[in-house]
């Protein structure tokens, strides 16, 4: 054997793009040993060991423990290798699905935040919105004067039952007739939680139709949202706008993005039946 066919520890570490101490440690625990040692105890690795090391490194990066990797390496055979590859392929496919969901979630949060930043003051206007498919929670219409703790419980149940991530963009829906009847300053119960989805059919999928909607932008604490609802209803009356069945709350800038609750930005969307 000629030494020039082999790599020193430093050379092999550079080839694998890892620190040298990783190779020292793997040697100590008998997980991955050099091809041979010279008479001074220096380690030398073969180019043919590169694929083996990179497989070990890949398994480690995928969350497999060094102990399990060691067990596999000591008992490996073609069938066991094939089973391992199939198992890891399934894990990767699941990770890819989760990453795609996370990417979509991040994209939606970015769009929401950009929209929220664009509003500088409270105002009311009419705007045409595109059709949206929304996923509704179970009806909570009877939850009048729902407390914050009860809201959090409903919110958590909605996320869990629909396998939604914890920071999914969630809004609330109110019955317009409840808003009109509420003349006091007390809170009124929401009818549904909802989130926008791609699915067109399925349980609790509701279509918010394309059309004109009355929009209210509220900048401030959630405690003062009722004042915006009253202003919107007054605006509708003054402009001969007949409000539809539902009103939607979308939280553009909330505790995720801003620390001062007086700077929260909420978008209220009221269905228009007739103008």
HUJOUR-V778988 format. One record per backbone hydrogen bond with DSSP energy under -0.5 kcal/mol. CO is the residue of the C=O (numbers start at 1). NH is the residue of the N-H. If there is no record, write none. Layout:
co: (CO & CO)
nh: (NH & NH)
This chain:
co: (2 & 3 & 5 & 7 & 8 & 9 & 10 & 11 & 12 & 13 & 13 & 19 & 19 & 20 & 20 & 21 & 22 & 23 & 24 & 25 & 26 & 26 & 27 & 36 & 38 & 42 & 43 & 44 & 44 & 45 & 46 & 47 & 49 & 50 & 51 & 52 & 53 & 54 & 55 & 56 & 57 & 58 & 59 & 60 & 65 & 66 & 67 & 68 & 69 & 70 & 71 & 72 & 72 & 77 & 78 & 79 & 80 & 81 & 82 & 83 & 84 & 85 & 86 & 87 & 88 & 89 & 90 & 91 & 92 & 93 & 94 & 95 & 96 & 97 & 98 & 99 & 100 & 101 & 102 & 103 & 104 & 105 & 106 & 107 & 108 & 109 & 110 & 111 & 112 & 113 & 114 & 115 & 116 & 118 & 123 & 125 & 127 & 129 & 132 & 132 & 133 & 134 & 134 & 135 & 140 & 142 & 143 & 147 & 148 & 149 & 150 & 151 & 152 & 153 & 154 & 155 & 156 & 157 & 158 & 159 & 160 & 165 & 168 & 171 & 172 & 173 & 173 & 174 & 175 & 175 & 176 & 177 & 178 & 181 & 191 & 192 & 193 & 194 & 195 & 197 & 202 & 204 & 204 & 206 & 206 & 207 & 208 & 211 & 212 & 213 & 213 & 214 & 215 & 216 & 216 & 217 & 217 & 218 & 218 & 221 & 222 & 224 & 224 & 225 & 225 & 226 & 227 & 228 & 229 & 230 & 231 & 232 & 233 & 234 & 235 & 236 & 237 & 240 & 241 & 242 & 242 & 245 & 246 & 247 & 248 & 249 & 250 & 250 & 252 & 253 & 254 & 254 & 259 & 260 & 261 & 264 & 264 & 265 & 265 & 266 & 266 & 267 & 267 & 268 & 268 & 269 & 270 & 271 & 271 & 274)
nh: (5 & 6 & 47 & 45 & 12 & 13 & 14 & 15 & 16 & 17 & 18 & 22 & 23 & 23 & 24 & 25 & 26 & 27 & 28 & 29 & 31 & 32 & 30 & 44 & 41 & 38 & 9 & 35 & 36 & 7 & 49 & 50 & 53 & 54 & 55 & 56 & 57 & 58 & 59 & 60 & 61 & 62 & 64 & 63 & 69 & 70 & 71 & 72 & 73 & 74 & 75 & 75 & 76 & 81 & 82 & 83 & 84 & 85 & 86 & 87 & 88 & 89 & 90 & 91 & 92 & 93 & 94 & 95 & 96 & 97 & 98 & 99 & 100 & 101 & 102 & 103 & 104 & 105 & 106 & 107 & 108 & 109 & 110 & 111 & 112 & 113 & 114 & 115 & 116 & 117 & 118 & 119 & 119 & 120 & 217 & 215 & 213 & 211 & 134 & 208 & 197 & 136 & 206 & 195 & 143 & 144 & 146 & 151 & 152 & 153 & 154 & 155 & 156 & 157 & 158 & 159 & 160 & 161 & 162 & 164 & 163 & 168 & 170 & 194 & 249 & 191 & 192 & 247 & 178 & 179 & 180 & 181 & 182 & 183 & 140 & 173 & 137 & 171 & 135 & 133 & 205 & 136 & 206 & 134 & 208 & 209 & 132 & 129 & 272 & 127 & 215 & 270 & 125 & 218 & 268 & 123 & 219 & 220 & 266 & 224 & 225 & 227 & 228 & 228 & 229 & 230 & 231 & 232 & 233 & 234 & 235 & 236 & 237 & 238 & 239 & 241 & 240 & 242 & 243 & 273 & 274 & 176 & 271 & 174 & 269 & 172 & 252 & 267 & 254 & 265 & 257 & 258 & 261 & 263 & 264 & 220 & 266 & 252 & 253 & 218 & 268 & 250 & 269 & 216 & 270 & 248 & 214 & 244 & 273 & 242)
